[in-house]
């Protein structure tokens, strides 16, 4: 186990460093138990006697309801503490949204650990009518604050797109082998929600897209279980992010639906939101992290300023590079030209792009016992400034004349071999 200590630097900076094994060896360890326990007196603690439970029992009602009413009363006065008031009541409501958003995963974990339903934690509480006059309607402010919340929750890239129903799934499927349910928009052309249909609430016009970075070191071991773990960790962190952002949005008076790969196609939404470009490997390639990110989204009716697609020259470079296609053991990535048609029903025809033969990819997963990720590890954009200090990215974004030369130099001189998982672990995962 590593021990962390803080070394003070000047008046305001601190450097975290980990002690070495030699330093740890000098730490004195107690041979006896760290706490003195009277076995004749000590009994395992009853969770019903925690203050949180005991106070509710004494009051005959959930103490948190009264606490929440006090918070709402405070915010309605434009305050975030008894002696801390804002001129604009919306400022206090944003703070209220922060608390609602940042506590959502804690509530989920606590609900599970205590054997309670997590429905309230997932759906949130109804927006208090007392705070209706505090609600902000300024698109620029709402967009700025949403980006701030997403950043605090781990997003390294955030963008906004208008909700395009072409990217929403035509059907949702509750089991891999079960029947599909139609997806529509309530109040629109789609059917209302029922056992056979899933409908978005009326007024959902925007999508907040977030990108959470994957662990590059773990990805460099691809194909391996560690690389698959990097994917799972990325999605778990993305889930925390969008759950928190959605709870925040609901906390300031708007509707929000958090989503990973469910509900709709995230990659084209992210392209429209300006997070990156669509690559040969079928993934979103960002300028800063390449495809080494996991994406998630929040569908909302909150008025926002939308972003626009970007052109960093990535798609054009993919035409010259083809490294992911060369590294694909399944042969699932095209080394040809973009097309409007795919390989099979797992592809959605009609968009000009490189289609990935997804069943081939998954069959390789089954055969290898890994979830691969070689197409991420082999992409030079994955390595950010580690790719020759970011010079290729700058050149690619400014001219297409050097794409062929850059890709040749990359193949000839870049050392991007698979890292042995044991070697990664020997580096302590850094």
C-alpha positions as CSV (number, residue, x, y, z in Angstrom):
1,X,0.0,0.0,0.0
2,X,1.4,3.4,-0.9
3,X,1.3,6.3,1.5
4,X,0.9,9.8,0.2
5,X,2.4,12.9,1.8
6,X,2.4,16.5,1.0
7,X,5.5,18.6,0.6
8,X,4.9,22.4,1.1
9,X,6.3,24.6,-1.6
10,X,6.2,28.3,-0.8
11,X,3.0,29.8,0.5
12,X,0.3,28.4,-1.8
13,X,1.6,25.4,-3.8
14,X,1.8,21.8,-2.7
15,X,3.4,18.8,-4.4
16,X,2.0,15.4,-3.9
17,X,4.5,12.6,-4.0
18,X,4.4,9.0,-3.1
19,X,6.9,7.6,-0.6
20,X,9.2,4.8,-1.8
21,X,9.4,1.3,-0.4
22,X,12.6,2.2,1.4
23,X,10.9,5.2,3.1
24,X,7.9,3.0,4.0
25,X,10.2,0.5,5.6
26,X,11.3,3.2,8.1
27,X,7.7,3.7,9.3
28,X,7.1,2.0,12.6
29,X,4.2,-0.3,12.7
30,X,2.3,-1.2,15.9
31,X,2.2,-4.9,16.7
32,X,-1.0,-4.6,18.7
33,X,-4.4,-3.5,17.4
34,X,-4.4,0.2,16.5
35,X,-7.4,0.8,18.8
36,X,-8.0,-0.3,22.4
37,X,-11.1,-2.5,22.5
38,X,-12.9,-3.8,25.5
39,X,-14.3,-7.1,24.1
40,X,-16.6,-7.4,27.1
41,X,-18.3,-4.1,26.3
42,X,-18.0,-3.8,22.5
43,X,-20.9,-4.9,20.3
44,X,-21.3,-4.5,16.5
45,X,-23.1,-1.2,15.8
46,X,-26.7,-1.2,14.8
47,X,-27.2,0.9,11.6
48,X,-30.6,2.0,13.0
49,X,-28.7,4.0,15.7
50,X,-26.8,6.2,13.3
51,X,-27.8,9.8,13.8
52,X,-29.3,9.8,10.3
53,X,-31.7,7.1,11.3
54,X,-32.2,7.9,14.9
55,X,-33.2,11.5,14.3
56,X,-35.9,10.4,11.8
57,X,-37.2,7.9,14.3
58,X,-37.4,10.5,17.0
59,X,-39.1,13.1,14.7
60,X,-41.5,10.5,13.3
61,X,-40.5,11.7,9.8
62,X,-37.5,11.8,7.5
63,X,-35.3,14.6,8.8
64,X,-33.9,15.1,5.3
65,X,-37.3,16.4,4.1
66,X,-37.1,19.3,6.7
67,X,-33.5,19.9,5.9
68,X,-34.4,20.1,2.2
69,X,-37.2,22.6,2.9
70,X,-34.6,24.8,4.8
71,X,-32.3,24.7,1.8
72,X,-35.1,25.6,-0.6
73,X,-36.2,28.5,1.7
74,X,-32.6,29.7,1.7
75,X,-32.2,29.5,-2.1
76,X,-35.5,31.2,-2.6
77,X,-34.1,34.2,-0.8
78,X,-31.1,34.2,-3.1
79,X,-28.8,32.8,-0.4
80,X,-26.5,29.9,-0.1
81,X,-25.9,30.4,3.6
82,X,-27.8,32.5,6.2
83,X,-25.3,35.4,5.8
84,X,-24.3,34.8,2.1
85,X,-26.8,36.4,-0.3
86,X,-26.5,37.0,-4.1
87,X,-28.0,39.9,-6.0
88,X,-29.2,37.5,-8.7
89,X,-31.3,34.6,-7.2
90,X,-30.1,32.5,-10.1
91,X,-26.6,32.4,-8.7
92,X,-28.0,30.7,-5.5
93,X,-29.9,28.2,-7.7
94,X,-26.7,27.2,-9.5
95,X,-25.2,26.4,-6.1
96,X,-28.3,24.3,-5.3
97,X,-27.8,22.5,-8.7
98,X,-24.2,21.8,-7.8
99,X,-25.3,20.0,-4.6
100,X,-28.0,18.1,-6.4
101,X,-25.6,17.0,-9.1
102,X,-22.5,16.1,-7.1
103,X,-24.5,14.0,-4.6
104,X,-26.2,11.7,-7.1
105,X,-23.7,8.9,-7.2
106,X,-23.3,9.0,-3.4
107,X,-27.1,8.6,-3.1
108,X,-27.0,5.7,-5.5
109,X,-24.3,3.9,-3.6
110,X,-25.9,4.6,-0.2
111,X,-29.3,3.4,-1.4
112,X,-27.8,0.2,-2.6
113,X,-25.7,-0.3,0.5
114,X,-28.7,0.2,2.7
115,X,-31.0,-2.0,0.7
116,X,-33.1,0.9,-0.4
117,X,-34.6,1.8,-3.8
118,X,-32.4,3.9,-6.0
119,X,-35.3,5.3,-8.0
120,X,-35.3,8.7,-6.2
121,X,-31.6,9.1,-6.6
122,X,-31.8,8.4,-10.4
123,X,-34.9,10.5,-11.1
124,X,-34.2,13.2,-8.5
125,X,-36.7,15.2,-6.5
126,X,-39.4,17.4,-8.1
127,X,-38.2,20.9,-8.7
128,X,-39.5,23.1,-5.9
129,X,-42.1,25.5,-7.1
130,X,-40.7,28.1,-4.6
131,X,-37.6,28.3,-6.8
132,X,-39.4,28.9,-10.1
133,X,-38.6,32.6,-10.1
134,X,-34.9,31.9,-9.5
135,X,-34.6,29.8,-12.7
136,X,-32.1,31.2,-15.2
137,X,-33.1,31.4,-18.9
138,X,-29.9,32.9,-20.3
139,X,-28.5,30.5,-22.8
140,X,-24.9,31.7,-22.5
141,X,-24.9,31.4,-18.7
142,X,-26.6,28.0,-18.7
143,X,-24.1,26.7,-21.3
144,X,-21.2,28.1,-19.4
145,X,-22.3,26.6,-16.1
146,X,-23.1,23.2,-17.6
147,X,-19.6,23.1,-19.0
148,X,-18.2,23.9,-15.6
149,X,-20.2,21.1,-13.9
150,X,-19.1,18.6,-16.6
151,X,-15.5,19.6,-16.1
152,X,-15.7,19.2,-12.3
153,X,-17.2,15.7,-13.0
154,X,-14.2,14.5,-15.1
155,X,-15.1,15.6,-18.6
156,X,-12.1,16.9,-20.6
157,X,-14.2,17.9,-23.6
158,X,-17.8,19.2,-23.5
159,X,-20.0,20.2,-26.4
160,X,-23.6,21.0,-27.2
161,X,-25.7,19.9,-30.2
162,X,-29.3,20.2,-31.2
163,X,-31.1,17.0,-30.7
164,X,-31.3,15.3,-34.2
165,X,-33.9,12.5,-34.1
166,X,-32.0,10.8,-37.0
167,X,-29.4,9.8,-34.4
168,X,-31.9,8.4,-31.9
169,X,-32.4,4.7,-32.0
170,X,-35.5,3.7,-34.0
171,X,-36.1,1.0,-31.3
172,X,-34.8,0.2,-27.9
173,X,-34.2,-3.4,-26.7
174,X,-34.5,-4.3,-23.1
175,X,-32.6,-7.6,-23.6
176,X,-30.1,-8.7,-26.1
177,X,-32.5,-11.4,-27.4
178,X,-35.7,-9.6,-26.6
179,X,-38.2,-7.5,-28.7
180,X,-37.5,-3.9,-29.5
181,X,-39.5,-0.9,-28.4
182,X,-40.2,2.1,-30.7
183,X,-38.5,5.4,-29.8
184,X,-40.4,8.6,-30.4
185,X,-40.8,12.1,-29.0
186,X,-43.8,12.9,-26.8
187,X,-46.0,15.6,-28.3
188,X,-44.4,15.0,-31.7
189,X,-44.8,12.4,-34.4
190,X,-43.6,9.6,-32.2
191,X,-45.9,7.5,-30.0
192,X,-46.3,8.1,-26.3
193,X,-44.5,6.0,-23.8
194,X,-45.9,2.6,-23.1
195,X,-44.8,-1.0,-22.7
196,X,-44.1,-1.1,-26.4
197,X,-42.6,2.3,-26.9
198,X,-40.1,4.7,-25.4
199,X,-40.8,8.4,-25.8
200,X,-38.7,11.4,-24.9
201,X,-40.4,14.1,-22.9
202,X,-41.7,17.0,-25.0
203,X,-39.3,19.9,-25.4
204,X,-36.1,18.0,-25.4
205,X,-34.1,20.0,-27.9
206,X,-30.5,19.7,-26.9
207,X,-27.8,17.2,-26.1
208,X,-24.8,17.9,-23.9
209,X,-21.9,15.7,-25.0
210,X,-18.9,14.9,-22.8
211,X,-15.7,13.0,-23.3
212,X,-13.8,11.4,-20.5
213,X,-10.2,10.3,-21.0
214,X,-9.2,6.6,-20.9
215,X,-6.0,5.5,-19.2
216,X,-3.4,5.7,-22.0
217,X,-1.0,3.4,-20.2
218,X,-3.6,0.6,-19.9
219,X,-4.7,1.1,-23.5
220,X,-1.0,0.7,-24.6
221,X,-1.2,-3.0,-23.5
222,X,-4.0,-3.7,-26.1
223,X,-5.1,-6.3,-26.9
224,X,-5.3,-7.3,-23.2
225,X,-7.7,-7.5,-20.3
226,X,-6.0,-4.3,-18.9
227,X,-7.0,-2.5,-22.1
228,X,-10.5,-3.7,-21.7
229,X,-10.4,-2.5,-18.1
230,X,-9.5,0.9,-19.4
231,X,-12.6,0.9,-21.5
232,X,-14.8,-0.1,-18.5
233,X,-13.1,2.5,-16.2
234,X,-13.7,5.2,-18.8
235,X,-17.4,4.3,-19.2
236,X,-17.8,4.2,-15.4
237,X,-16.3,7.6,-15.1
238,X,-18.5,8.8,-18.0
239,X,-21.5,7.4,-16.2
240,X,-20.6,9.4,-13.1
241,X,-20.2,12.5,-15.2
242,X,-23.5,12.4,-17.0
243,X,-25.5,11.2,-13.9
244,X,-24.1,14.2,-12.1
245,X,-24.7,16.7,-14.9
246,X,-28.3,15.4,-15.4
247,X,-29.0,15.7,-11.7
248,X,-27.5,19.3,-11.8
249,X,-29.7,20.2,-14.7
250,X,-32.8,18.9,-12.9
251,X,-31.7,20.8,-9.8
252,X,-31.9,24.1,-11.6
253,X,-35.3,23.5,-13.0
254,X,-35.0,21.6,-16.3
255,X,-35.5,18.1,-17.6
256,X,-32.5,15.8,-18.3
257,X,-31.9,12.2,-19.3
258,X,-28.3,10.8,-18.8
259,X,-27.2,8.3,-21.4
260,X,-24.1,6.3,-22.4
261,X,-24.5,4.2,-25.5
262,X,-28.2,3.7,-25.0
263,X,-31.1,5.9,-26.4
264,X,-29.1,7.1,-29.4
265,X,-25.9,7.1,-31.4
266,X,-23.4,9.1,-29.4
267,X,-20.6,9.4,-31.9
268,X,-22.5,11.4,-34.6
269,X,-23.9,13.7,-31.9
270,X,-20.3,14.3,-30.6
271,X,-19.2,15.1,-34.2
272,X,-22.0,17.7,-34.4
273,X,-21.1,19.1,-31.0
274,X,-17.5,19.7,-32.2
275,X,-15.7,17.3,-30.0
276,X,-13.8,15.7,-32.9
277,X,-14.0,14.0,-36.2
278,X,-15.1,10.6,-37.3
279,X,-12.1,8.3,-37.9
280,X,-11.3,5.3,-40.1
281,X,-11.6,3.1,-37.0
282,X,-15.3,4.1,-36.6
283,X,-14.6,6.1,-33.4
284,X,-14.6,9.8,-32.6
285,X,-11.1,11.1,-32.9
286,X,-10.4,14.2,-30.8
287,X,-7.5,16.6,-31.4
288,X,-6.3,16.3,-27.8
289,X,-6.8,12.6,-26.9
290,X,-7.5,10.9,-30.3
291,X,-10.0,8.1,-29.9
292,X,-8.7,7.4,-26.3
293,X,-11.9,8.7,-24.7
294,X,-15.3,7.4,-23.7
295,X,-18.4,9.4,-24.7
296,X,-21.7,10.1,-22.9
297,X,-24.5,12.5,-23.2
298,X,-27.3,14.3,-21.4
299,X,-30.5,15.0,-23.4
300,X,-32.3,18.1,-22.0
301,X,-34.8,20.8,-22.6
302,X,-32.5,23.4,-21.0
303,X,-31.8,26.3,-23.5
304,X,-28.2,26.1,-24.6
305,X,-25.8,27.6,-27.2
306,X,-24.9,24.9,-29.7
307,X,-21.5,24.1,-31.0
308,X,-20.6,23.2,-34.5
309,X,-18.6,20.5,-36.3
310,X,-14.8,21.0,-36.5
311,X,-12.2,20.2,-39.1
312,X,-8.7,19.6,-37.6
313,X,-7.7,17.6,-40.7
314,X,-8.1,14.3,-38.9
315,X,-10.4,12.7,-41.4
316,X,-8.1,13.7,-44.3
317,X,-5.1,12.2,-42.3
318,X,-7.0,9.0,-41.7
319,X,-7.0,8.6,-45.5
320,X,-3.2,8.5,-45.6
321,X,-2.5,6.8,-42.3
322,X,-4.4,3.4,-42.2
323,X,-2.5,2.3,-39.1
324,X,-5.6,1.1,-37.3
325,X,-6.6,-1.0,-40.3
326,X,-3.1,-2.6,-40.4
327,X,-3.2,-3.3,-36.6
328,X,-6.8,-4.8,-36.7
329,X,-6.3,-8.5,-36.1
330,X,-9.9,-9.1,-37.0
331,X,-9.7,-7.4,-40.4
332,X,-12.8,-5.4,-39.4
333,X,-11.5,-1.9,-40.3
334,X,-11.6,-0.8,-43.9
335,X,-8.4,0.1,-45.7
336,X,-10.3,1.5,-48.6
337,X,-12.3,4.7,-49.3
338,X,-15.3,6.0,-47.4
339,X,-18.7,4.7,-48.5
340,X,-22.4,5.4,-48.1
341,X,-23.0,1.7,-47.5
342,X,-21.8,-0.7,-44.8
343,X,-21.0,-4.4,-44.5
344,X,-24.1,-5.8,-42.8
345,X,-27.2,-4.8,-40.8
346,X,-24.9,-3.7,-37.9
347,X,-24.0,-0.7,-40.0
348,X,-26.5,2.1,-40.7
349,X,-26.2,3.0,-44.4
350,X,-26.6,6.5,-45.7
351,X,-23.6,8.3,-44.1
352,X,-20.4,8.7,-46.0
353,X,-17.7,7.2,-43.7
354,X,-15.5,4.2,-43.2
355,X,-17.8,1.4,-41.9
356,X,-16.4,-1.1,-39.4
357,X,-17.4,-4.7,-39.7
358,X,-18.6,-4.9,-36.1
359,X,-19.5,-8.6,-36.0
360,X,-15.9,-9.5,-37.1
361,X,-14.6,-7.3,-34.3
362,X,-16.8,-9.0,-31.6
363,X,-15.9,-12.4,-32.9
364,X,-12.3,-11.6,-32.3
365,X,-13.2,-10.5,-28.8
366,X,-14.8,-13.9,-28.3
367,X,-11.8,-15.7,-29.7
368,X,-9.1,-13.7,-27.9
369,X,-10.9,-13.2,-24.6
370,X,-10.2,-9.5,-24.7
371,X,-12.0,-6.4,-25.9
372,X,-8.9,-5.5,-28.0
373,X,-8.6,-1.7,-28.3
374,X,-5.7,-2.1,-30.7
375,X,-7.3,0.5,-33.0
376,X,-7.1,3.0,-30.1
377,X,-3.6,2.2,-29.1
378,X,-2.3,2.3,-32.7
379,X,-3.8,5.7,-33.5
380,X,-1.1,8.4,-33.3
381,X,-3.7,11.0,-32.1
382,X,-4.2,8.9,-28.9
383,X,-0.8,10.1,-27.6
384,X,-1.5,13.8,-27.7
385,X,1.7,15.8,-27.2
386,X,3.5,12.5,-26.8
387,X,3.4,12.3,-30.6
388,X,6.5,14.4,-31.3
389,X,5.4,17.2,-28.9
390,X,2.2,17.8,-30.9
391,X,3.9,19.0,-34.0
392,X,2.1,16.5,-36.4
393,X,-1.3,17.6,-35.1
394,X,-0.4,21.3,-35.7
395,X,0.8,20.5,-39.2
396,X,-2.2,18.3,-40.0
397,X,-4.6,21.0,-38.9
398,X,-3.0,23.6,-41.1
399,X,-2.2,21.7,-44.3
400,X,-3.0,18.5,-46.0
401,X,0.0,18.5,-48.2
402,X,2.2,16.8,-45.6
403,X,-0.2,14.0,-44.5
404,X,1.5,11.3,-46.6
405,X,4.9,12.3,-45.3
406,X,3.8,12.5,-41.7
407,X,2.2,9.0,-41.9
408,X,5.4,7.6,-43.5
409,X,7.6,9.1,-40.9
410,X,5.3,7.8,-38.2
411,X,5.4,4.3,-39.5
412,X,9.2,4.5,-40.0
413,X,10.2,6.1,-36.7
414,X,7.4,6.1,-34.1
415,X,7.8,3.4,-31.4
416,X,4.3,2.4,-30.6
417,X,4.7,-1.3,-29.7
418,X,2.3,-3.2,-27.4
419,X,3.3,-2.7,-23.8
420,X,3.4,-5.9,-21.8
421,X,0.7,-5.8,-19.1
422,X,3.3,-6.9,-16.5
423,X,5.5,-4.0,-17.5
424,X,2.6,-1.6,-17.1
425,X,1.9,-3.0,-13.6
426,X,5.6,-2.8,-12.7
427,X,5.3,0.9,-13.4
428,X,2.6,1.0,-10.8
429,X,0.0,1.9,-13.4
430,X,1.3,5.4,-14.1
